[in-house]
Amino acid sequence: MKYSKQTIIEGLKHSIEITEQEIEGYSKPCDKRVAQGRTAHREFLKKKLKKMKEQLKELEDE
């Protein structure tokens, strides 16, 4: 099944919004016991967000 370019762009924008909200959630203060895990997951989300933004830019430039 092939999706239209506009549908893919809208999906990426939605995913970017959700990921940014998750990053905000993981940036809030927390227990010292879970801080290291939250930090690692937040960094993973930041990398994922960067890749999604690059992919979105490529699609919009085409």
C-alpha positions as semicolon CSV with decimal commas, in nm:
position;residue;x (nm);y (nm);z (nm)
1;M;0,000;0,000;0,000
2;K;0,139;0,337;-0,100
3;Y;0,063;0,651;0,100
4;S;0,054;1,002;-0,039
5;K;0,341;1,233;0,043
6;Q;0,108;1,469;0,233
7;T;-0,018;1,184;0,454
8;I;0,338;1,088;0,545
9;I;0,426;1,452;0,625
10;E;0,120;1,489;0,850
11;G;0,205;1,164;1,029
12;L;0,563;1,277;1,089
13;K;0,444;1,613;1,226
14;H;0,212;1,432;1,466
15;S;0,491;1,196;1,577
16;I;0,721;1,494;1,634
17;E;0,461;1,664;1,856
18;I;0,412;1,349;2,064
19;T;0,787;1,293;2,101
20;E;0,839;1,654;2,212
21;Q;0,570;1,607;2,478
22;E;0,738;1,287;2,599
23;I;1,073;1,468;2,623
24;E;0,908;1,738;2,836
25;G;0,768;1,469;3,064
26;Y;1,106;1,306;3,108
27;S;1,267;1,645;3,178
28;K;1,068;1,699;3,498
29;P;1,226;1,628;3,837
30;C;1,197;1,272;3,961
31;D;1,324;1,024;4,218
32;K;1,698;0,977;4,224
33;R;1,648;0,601;4,176
34;V;1,489;0,641;3,832
35;A;1,674;0,952;3,716
36;Q;1,945;0,769;3,520
37;G;1,693;0,560;3,325
38;R;1,478;0,862;3,249
39;T;1,781;1,057;3,132
40;A;1,885;0,776;2,899
41;H;1,535;0,748;2,755
42;R;1,512;1,127;2,711
43;E;1,841;1,128;2,518
44;F;1,712;0,843;2,299
45;L;1,396;1,044;2,227
46;K;1,603;1,350;2,136
47;K;1,800;1,148;1,879
48;K;1,478;1,002;1,742
49;L;1,326;1,352;1,721
50;K;1,628;1,484;1,533
51;K;1,601;1,204;1,275
52;M;1,228;1,264;1,231
53;K;1,283;1,637;1,177
54;E;1,551;1,565;0,915
55;Q;1,320;1,319;0,740
56;L;1,037;1,575;0,746
57;K;1,261;1,844;0,599
58;E;1,367;1,609;0,317
59;L;1,005;1,528;0,234
60;E;0,902;1,894;0,236
61;D;1,195;1,991;0,013
62;E;1,104;1,737;-0,257
